[in-house]
Amino acid sequence: MASTLIDLTHPVTTGMPVYPGDPEVELRPALTTATAGVNVLGLHLGSQSGTHVDAPYHVDVTWPTLDGLPLELFTGPAVVADLRGLEPRTAVTADQLAPALALVTPGTVLLLATGWPRHWGTDHYLAHPWLTPEAAGAIVAAGVRTLGVDALSIDRTPEQGPADPTVAALLADLSDEHDPAAEAAGLAAHRLLLGTPGGSVIAENLTDLTPLLDAQTAGLPIEVSLFPLRLVAADGAPVRAVARLG
């Protein structure tokens, strides 16, 4: 039976959802056939825009940058953990990952299917499930070096602050929002996974993983590719995420 390719990448569009505080995405013509004889698109986006991968440098300046990681980390056979049906902002435990982790072998890409792509483009997209430190530790202990999720982050995304910028600024001054220790604690799963000796990567904002879960149930092999743009000294980059089923 012929294999099937599944695109797991959100389209890159002007105004697409981004992590709070990240650069907004804008696409606009830089050259046109009417004025220059060719069409060239100008892009403004962040390294974490859309479907992307995080390199260890994303959370620690002493850890490897994207261009220092082996290509083998961006592709491999995949196992999918079914976490669909969880309530908003649910903390995912190691026990919930145990069935999937039991299937992991060296080089396996572990994918977390939360079902959150259905909220893409809404405020509810920020209320995704997230990994407890214990769950992240179990993933590392299983030997996983490539993790993907169909949500904004593997860590808890802060709730949106007040729309009034004056009120938001006042609350920020009164809080530990810019406390490096507090920020590090808020990225505990990132730090545990990306701090793996030899390097590891995290893919975020994958699209609906239901076809992969169906293939896994049917016993079909799944292979995933998450190759990023070759950005020098980068913390991450957008990817064209693709799965091959069968």
C-alpha positions in Angstrom: 0.0 0.0 0.0 1.3 3.4 -0.9 2.3 5.8 1.9 0.4 9.0 2.6 2.0 12.4 3.3 0.3 14.6 5.9 1.1 18.3 6.2 1.4 19.2 9.9 2.2 22.9 9.3 0.0 26.0 9.9 0.0 28.4 6.9 2.2 31.4 7.4 -0.1 34.5 7.0 -0.2 38.1 8.0 -1.6 38.5 11.5 -1.4 34.8 12.3 -1.4 33.8 16.0 1.9 34.2 17.9 3.1 33.6 21.4 2.3 36.7 23.6 5.1 39.2 23.1 6.6 37.6 20.0 7.0 39.6 16.7 3.8 39.9 14.7 3.8 38.2 11.3 3.5 40.3 8.1 3.7 39.3 4.5 3.7 41.9 1.8 5.0 42.3 -1.8 8.5 43.6 -2.0 8.7 43.4 -5.8 6.0 42.9 -8.4 6.0 41.9 -12.0 4.3 45.2 -12.8 7.3 47.2 -11.4 10.3 44.9 -11.4 9.4 42.0 -13.7 9.3 39.5 -10.9 7.2 38.8 -7.8 9.1 38.7 -4.5 7.5 38.5 -1.1 8.8 40.5 1.9 8.6 38.6 5.2 8.5 39.8 8.8 8.3 37.2 11.5 10.0 35.8 14.5 12.0 32.6 14.9 9.1 31.1 16.9 6.4 32.0 14.4 3.9 29.4 13.3 4.9 25.7 13.3 8.5 25.8 14.5 11.2 24.1 16.4 13.1 25.3 19.5 16.8 24.8 19.9 18.4 24.6 23.3 19.6 28.1 22.9 16.0 29.3 23.1 16.2 29.0 27.0 19.9 29.2 27.7 22.6 31.2 26.0 25.2 28.5 26.9 23.3 25.7 25.1 23.6 24.8 21.4 22.1 27.0 18.8 19.9 25.7 15.9 22.8 25.3 13.5 24.8 23.3 16.0 22.4 20.4 16.1 22.6 17.2 14.1 20.0 16.8 11.3 19.0 13.4 12.8 17.1 15.3 15.5 14.6 16.7 13.0 13.3 13.5 11.6 12.5 9.9 12.7 9.8 7.3 13.4 7.0 8.8 15.6 4.9 7.7 18.5 1.8 9.8 19.3 0.5 10.3 22.9 -3.3 10.7 22.9 -4.1 13.6 25.3 -7.3 14.7 23.6 -10.2 15.5 25.8 -8.3 17.3 28.5 -9.7 20.4 30.1 -8.1 23.9 29.4 -4.8 24.4 31.2 -4.6 20.8 32.3 -1.3 19.7 33.7 -0.2 16.6 31.9 1.3 13.9 34.2 3.9 11.2 33.6 1.2 8.6 34.1 -0.8 10.0 31.2 2.3 9.7 28.9 3.2 6.2 30.1 1.4 4.2 27.3 3.2 6.2 24.6 6.6 6.2 26.4 6.4 2.4 26.5 6.6 2.4 22.7 9.6 4.7 22.4 12.9 3.4 21.1 16.1 5.3 20.3 15.5 8.0 17.7 11.8 8.1 18.2 10.0 11.4 17.8 7.3 11.8 20.5 4.2 13.7 19.5 1.6 15.1 21.9 -1.9 15.2 20.5 -3.9 17.6 22.7 -6.6 18.4 20.1 -5.8 22.1 20.6 -5.5 23.0 16.9 -9.3 23.3 16.9 -8.8 26.5 18.8 -6.2 28.0 16.4 -6.9 31.7 15.9 -8.9 32.1 19.1 -7.9 33.3 22.6 -8.7 29.8 23.8 -5.6 28.6 21.9 -3.5 30.0 24.8 -5.3 27.7 27.4 -3.7 24.5 26.2 -2.6 21.5 28.3 1.0 21.6 29.5 3.7 19.3 30.8 4.5 19.0 34.5 8.2 18.8 35.3 7.6 15.2 36.2 6.1 14.5 32.8 9.0 16.2 31.1 11.5 14.3 33.2 9.8 11.0 32.2 10.2 12.0 28.5 13.9 12.6 29.0 14.3 9.4 31.0 12.7 7.5 28.1 15.5 8.7 25.8 13.3 11.1 23.7 15.4 13.9 22.1 12.7 15.2 19.7 9.3 16.2 21.0 6.4 17.8 19.1 3.1 19.2 20.3 -0.1 20.4 18.5 -0.3 23.4 20.8 1.4 26.8 21.4 3.9 25.5 24.0 4.8 22.5 26.1 4.8 24.8 29.1 1.9 26.8 30.5 1.2 29.9 28.5 0.4 32.9 30.7 -3.1 34.3 30.5 -3.6 37.5 28.5 -3.3 40.6 30.6 -5.6 43.6 30.6 -6.3 45.2 27.2 -5.6 48.7 28.6 -1.8 49.2 28.2 -1.7 51.5 31.2 -3.2 48.9 33.5 -1.0 46.2 32.0 2.2 48.3 32.6 1.1 49.0 36.2 0.5 45.3 36.9 3.8 44.3 35.4 5.6 46.8 37.7 3.9 45.2 40.7 4.6 41.6 39.6 7.7 39.4 39.1 6.9 39.3 35.4 10.5 40.2 34.4 12.1 38.2 37.2 14.6 35.8 35.4 14.1 33.1 38.1 10.3 33.3 37.7 10.6 33.1 33.9 12.9 30.1 34.1 10.4 28.3 36.4 7.7 29.0 33.9 9.7 27.2 31.2 10.5 24.2 33.4 9.6 21.6 30.7 11.5 23.4 28.0 14.6 23.5 30.3 14.4 19.9 31.2 14.0 18.7 27.6 16.3 21.2 25.8 19.0 20.7 28.5 19.5 17.0 27.5 23.3 16.4 26.9 24.0 16.4 23.2 21.1 18.6 22.4 17.4 18.1 21.7 14.6 19.9 20.0 10.9 20.8 20.6 8.4 21.3 17.8 5.3 23.5 18.6 2.2 24.6 16.8 1.7 21.3 14.8 -1.6 20.9 13.2 -4.2 18.2 13.9 -2.6 14.9 14.7 -5.7 12.8 14.5 -4.6 11.1 11.2 -1.4 10.0 12.9 -3.4 8.6 15.9 -5.6 6.7 13.4 -2.6 5.4 11.6 -1.0 4.3 14.9 -4.1 2.5 16.0 -4.1 0.7 12.6 -0.5 -0.4 13.1 0.9 1.7 10.3 4.4 3.1 10.6 4.7 6.9 11.1 7.7 9.0 10.1 8.0 12.7 10.8 10.2 15.4 9.3 10.6 18.7 11.1 13.5 20.4 9.2 13.9 24.1 10.0 15.3 27.0 8.1 19.0 27.1 8.4 19.3 30.2 10.5 22.7 30.9 11.9 23.1 31.1 15.7 19.3 30.9 16.1 17.1 29.9 19.0 14.7 28.2 16.6 13.0 28.5 13.2 9.8 27.8 11.3 9.5 24.3 9.8 7.5 22.5 7.2 6.3 19.7 9.3 5.3 16.6 7.4 4.3 13.0 8.4 4.6 9.9 6.2 2.0 7.3 7.1 2.6 3.7 6.0 
